Amino acid sequence: MEGPAAAPKVLLHGIDTLQCSYYLRPRGHGKIDFVHLTTERERLRLARKRERTPKPVKLGPLEFMLAPSGSANGYPLVLRNADFQIEMGEFVNPPFFVTFRSEALWRETAFGLHQQFLDWAATLDYFPHQDETLARVDFSFDFDLPNVDFDENSFLSLSAKDSQYRENGRLQTLTFGKSDAVLRVYDKVAEIRQQSDKVWFYELWGQTENVWRVEWQVRKSILRRFGIVNFTDLRDQCGDILRYLVTEHDSLRIPSGDSNRSRWPLHPLWSSLLACIQKDAGLGVYRAMDAGAALRERKMRIAIAVYGYLKRYAAIERVQGKFDSISVEKVFRALEGRVGQVHDPRRVSR
């Protein structure tokens, strides 16, 4: 391989994908007709295959395409337009799971789209009753890189798994990791031509060739380590998580004769990336522990266990012929007397 070139120029950096759960409740009855939307979705699902295409619907001031099926995340309704994919369900908690689309993120910013979604929900009389929770954030950095002088052996990564994709003998994509933090370094121009067709990037870059992207796909567990739960946290702590990713989780090195790879010098691409990240604001918090989140998780696990026992109790009641059908409320009432028989207020109050 040829020696490394000078530090590559950063053409563009920002958030390319973002997913977020929203806890919204209607004021009054709200203006989303879930029954009508579900009926329309069923009509689409049952139509002949060639006619099973998304249906245009209008909710408030925005138009969407209603998908003929629910989502893999368990939401019965999926709405899409140029800015959002909204997965929602009247009886799902949280009721809304939103993916911000790439082009909209580069046009409006994540924080602008977040406010736009809340404003849209407000027109339908839906309002937050608790803060949103971020599920995934993709941080991307695009470089002018005419000379690719590295391969998978030039990277140090905490990820146990890696893969590469080559076309016609030419390196095109390197991937490190599979779950909570995934690093991809790839030829963005080739990806546009072969897959995404996002030609509007050419105008943002000011060029149509030699652009490589360094991108981390970061999910909830890593975000929470840095205290990033909602959009306010993301704004305040973005620099901290990025510095961790570029200095500890992954790095690109210039191979040398040293047997300790961590002492290999940084590649100019990584030096340029680090300099870019150093400009971002951060509170300097290296790790953050959210005690409240830990307690909420424990209470949720208890609730799941209790719900499982309620279903088992309901099944016994039905076998005994006491009920043809039984709701959660009925099970609670039926169980209340038995709990009273074993309840010792002296032990609970200690």
N, C-alpha and C positions, 0 to 999 in steps of 0.2 A: 504494500500500500504506500501511497505517496505520503509525505509529511503533512501535518495539519496546516490548514490555511489560516489566515488572520481571523480574528473573532467575527463570526457572521453577524449580519445586521438583522435586528428584530423588526419584522414588517408589521406584525399585528399580535396583540395578546388580549385575552379576555375569557369569558365563560361561553362555552359552545353548546352545552346541554345542561339543563337543570330540572330536577323533579322535586315536587313539594306536595305535602299533604296539608289540606286546609280543613279546619274545624269550624264550619259555618252552620248557623241555625236560621230558620226563617223567622221573620218578625210577623206574627200572625200566621197565615197559611202559606206565605211565600207565593211566588209567581212561576214556579217551575212545575209543570204538569207531568209528574213522573208516570202516571197511568197512561197518559196519551203517548209519551215518548216510548214507553215499554211496548205499547200496542203497535206502534209504528216499527219498532225494532223487530218484533215478532213477524210482522208482515214481510219485512225484508228477509228475515232468516228463512221463512217458509217458501219464499218465491223460488221460481226455477233459477238454476245456477247462473244463467246468462243475464237474468234480471236482478240478481242479488248485488246491487250497487248501493253505495251510501246515498241517503236521502237528505236533501237540503232542509234545514229547519232554522227558525229564527227564535232566539231567546234574548229578550231585551233588545239592545241596539245591535247585537252581533249575530252574524250568520255562521252556521256550522254545517258540517256533513255528519249525519247520524250513521254510525257503523251498524252493520247487520248482526253483530254479535257483541258480547261483552268482552272484558279484558282479561288477560292472564292474571291480573292482580285481584280478581274477584268482583269487579264492578260490573253491574249489568248494563250500563250505558256508557258509550264512548262517543264523544263529540270532537271533531277536528276542524280547525281552520288554519290560516297561514301562521298564526301566532301561537296557538295553544292546542294541545291535546288534553281534553278534560275527561277523566274517568270519574263517574259519579253514581251514587246509589242512595235512595231515600233512607234505607235502613242499614247502611254500611257506616262504620266508624273507622276513620274519618270519612265524611260523606264525599269529599272531593280530593282527587289525586291528579295533579296537573304537571304536564311536561311542557316546558317552554321550548318552542321550536328555535332551531339554530339561527335562521335568518332574522327572526324577530329579536333575538338576544343581541346580535351585532348591531341591529338598528336602534333598539330602544333601551338596551341594558337590562340586566336581570332585575334590578330594583325598579326600573320603570315598568316592566311587565308585571311584576308583583303588584304594584299599585293599580295597574290597568285591570288585572283580574279582580281585585277587591272592589274596584269601582263598578265593574260589570255585575258582580254578584249583588252589590247594593241596589242596582236598578231592578233586581228581582226580589228585593227585600230579604236577602241573605247576608248575615253579618257574623264576624268571628266571635266565638265565645271562649276561645283560647288561642294562643299563638300558633302559627303555622310551624311545621317541622320539615326541615330539608332532608331528602332521602338520597339525593345524588347531585354532585356538582362536577362538571368536566372543565378543568382549567387547561387552556391551550395557548401555545406560543408558536408563531410562524416565523421561520427564518429564511433569508436568502442564502441558499446553500448549493452552489454549483458543483462543489466537490465533496462527495461522501467518502470520507477516509476512515470509517470505523465499521465495526461489525458487532455481533452480539458479545464477543469476548472482550470488547472494550468497556463494557458496562459493569458496574458494581451495583447490586440490587439486593434488597431484603426479601424480594419475592423468590419463592422456591421454583416457580415455573416460568419458562420463557419459550417463545416460538418466533420463527421468522418466515417471511414470505418473499420469494424471489420470482421474478418474471424474466424469461430469456436470459437467465444467469445474472440478472441485476437485482441487487437488494432493493426491496420496496417497502417492507414493513417489519419492524421489530416490536414484540410485545413482551412485557414482563408483568407477571401476576395474573390472577384470575378472579379475584373477588373484591376485597375492600378497597384496595388501591392498585389500579392497573395503569402502567405506563405504556404508551404507544409512541413510537418514533417512526414516522412514515412520510412517504412522498405524497404530499397533499394534492399536487397537480394530477398525478396518476389516479388518485382516489376520485377526484372530481370527474375526470374523463371516463373512468370505468364504472363508477357507482353512483355518486351523489348528484352529479350534474349541477353543483353549486357554483356556476360560473360567475356569480356576482362577487365572489372572493377576488377575482382578477382586478376589479376596480379598487377594492379595499387595499390590495397589495401594491397596485401600480405595476404589476408584471404578470406574466402568464407562464413562466418557467422557473425551475430551480427553487421551488418552495417546499421545505420540509417542515412538518409539524411535530412538536413535542407536546404530548397531551396526557394529563392524568385524569382518570375517571375515579372519583373518590366517593365512597358510599358512607352510609350513616355511622358505622362504628368508628371510622377514622375521623369524621367530622366531629363526633362527640368527644373524642380524646382532646380536642382543642376547644371545647366549649361552644362549638358551632351547632346551634339548634335551629335558629330562625334567621331571617334576613338581616336583622340588626347585628346578630353575632357574626354573620358572614362579612358584613361591611367592616366590622371592628377587628376581626381576627384573621382575615384572609391572608395577610402577609405572613403570619406565624405558621400556618399550615403549609404554605408554599415553600417557605425556607426549610421546613422539615423535609418535604418531599425532595427538594433539589440538593440538600446537603447530607441527609442521612438515609432516606429511603432508597434513592437512586442517584447514580452519578456516572458520567461518561469520562473515561480516562484515556491517556496516551500510554500504550504499553511500553514498559521499560524493562531493564534486566532485573529489577527488584523482585524478589519472590513474594513480597507483601504487596498485593495489588492495591491496597488502600493508600500506599505511598506513591503510586503512579500520579504524575501531574494531571491536572484537569485539562480536558480537551477545550479548545477555544469556544466550541459551541456551548459547552456547559458554563464557561466563564461568562459568556454573553448572557446566557439565561439567568445566572445568578445575579449579575449586575442589574438586569431588568427587574427581578423580584425584589432586590434590595430597595427599590424605589417605592414599593407598596407599603402602606401603613400597617402597623401591627402593634400590639400591646406588649410584646416581648414575653408573652405567656408560653412556656414551653409545653406544659401539660395542664389540662383543666379537668377537674372532677366535678361533675354535676350530681351532688348528693340527692337533690330532688328527683332527678331522672332515675337514679337507682331505686329510690323508694317507689316511684310510680311503676317501674318495671316489676318490682316485687308484688305490689298490689294487683297489677294486671295478671300476673301468674296465679295468684291466689284466686282471683275472680274466674279465671279459666278452669281451675281445678273445681271450684264450687259449682260452676255451670255444668261440668261433666257429671258431678254427683247428682245434680238436679235432674238431668236427663235419665240417669239410672233409676232414680226414685220414681220419676214419672212412668217409666217403663213397667216397674213393679205394680204401680197403681192401676195401670191399664190392664195388665195380666190378671189382676184380681177383680177386674170388671167394675171398678169404681168410677171410671171415666171412659167415654168413647174417644174424647180428645181432651188434651190438657194443656193449658198455657203455663208460662213461667210464673205468672201471678198465682194460679191455682196450686202449683207445686209449692210455692213459698207458704201459702196458707196451710196446705196439708202438712208441711214439715214443721210449721211453727210450734205446734203442740208437742211434737217429739223433742224438739230442741229444748223446749221449756222443761221437759222431764230430766234432762241431763245438765241443765244450766245451773251453775253454782256462782251466784253474784260475788261471793267473797273471794273466789279465786280469780275472777276476771278483773276485779277492782284493784288487785294488788299491784 
